[in-house]
Amino acid sequence: MKTLDITDDNIMTVWNWCLSAYLHHGRKLRFPKGTDPQKTYQWRYAKSLTKKFIEWEFSDETAQKFISIAVDHADSQNKLNKGLAALHQDNLLKICYDTLMNDKKKCKQSFSSLEQIKIWFDNEIGNKDPVKMLLKRKDPDMFCNLTLWYQSFQLSPLFLSLSRACGQASVSLSKVDECERSILPDPSKLYLIRTKFLNDQTNIKLANKLLGEDSVCNKTTRNNKYRTR
């Protein structure tokens, strides 16, 4: 979507993205039978979206994210039966554009926060075993580092949801002191936070790059040094 020349292939690519998004909501887009697709309203709507994506300088990934948001909005208004016309109702495109830009801004802020936390975390852990350090207690009657660091806002819920070491330490803590474990965010809440953040492929790449072995979405870490001993 970086060229100013709109080709039939560009339009069909956008059409197929829309087709997948509609199918996700139980709807199937179709061109009218017996009619040249390029002479239909559906084609015009797909072409209009393609032009918008070029105008906004969207990457393919961002364009697909936009379509997903737009289809979600149209579905909430029970307008998907209108085909692609549903995405051109009133100021829906502007609403979805603003929603997408706001989401991207929040993700950028979240990642900036993750970077700062990661720097602090690495300084605290040093070359020691991360899980052991998280479960370490300065005194038997004190909370472990994981709990203390979370309570002091050094570790955010998002970081906890993405860090393999924090997840393993949390599981180990549950076996020792369920009461202390309850101070930390509920696993289901962390799952939702992680799922929402990683819904964007760019965020997955950034998380893997930042957290490396410690990233829960890094498949190479299943048997790494973060395994509890």
Residue, then its C-alpha position, 0 to 999 in steps of 0.5 A: m500500500k505504498t504506491l500511488d498507483i492502484t492496481d486491480d491486485n491491490i483492490m483484490t488484496v483489500w477485498n480478500w482482507c475484508l472477506s476474511a474479516y466478515l467471515h470472522h463475524g459469520r458473514k460472507l462477501r460476494f460479488p453479484k453473480g453474472t456481473d463483472p466484479q469491476k462494475t459492481y458497488q462492492w468493487r467501488y467500495a473496495k477501491s475506495l478503501t484501497k485509496k484511503f489506505i494509500e492516502w494514510e500510508f498504511s502498511d498491510e498490517t495496519a490496513q488489516k487492523f483497520i478493517s478489523i476495527a471497522v467490521d467490528h463497529a459495523d457489526s455492533q450496528n447490525k449493518l454487515n448485511k450491507g456488504l462493504a457499504a457498511l464500512h462507508q456509513d456516515n463517518l464510520l471510516k473516521i471513527c475507525y481511523d481515530t480508534l486505530m491511531n489511538d490504539k497505536k499511540k497507547c501501544k507506543q506508550s506501553f512499549s516505552s514503559l516496558e523498555q524502562i522497566k526492562i532496564w530496571f529489571d535487568n539491573e536488579i537481576g544482574n547475572k543471577d537466575p531471574v526466577k530465583m531472584l524474583l522469589k528471593r526474600k530479604d527476610p522470611d517474614m517479608f514478601c518476595n521480590l516479585t510481590l515487593w516490586y509489583q507493589s512498588f510499581q517497578l513491575s507493571p501488569l503488562f510486564l508481568s504478562l509478557s515475562r516468562a520468568c515472572g510467570q514462572a515465579s508467580v506459579s511457584l509462589s502460588k504453591v508456597d503462599e496463595c495469600e501472597r500470590s493473590i496480591l499480584p494480578d489474577p492470571s486471567k487478567l494478565y492473559l487478557i492484557r497480554t492477548k490485547f497487546l500481542n494482537d498486533q504483530t508489530n508488538i509481538k516482534l517488539a516484545n521478542k526483541l526487548l525481552g529476548e529469552d524472557s518473552v512468553c511469545n518467544k517459542t525458543t524459550r520453552n526449555n531455557k534457563y528460566r525453568t524453575r529448579 
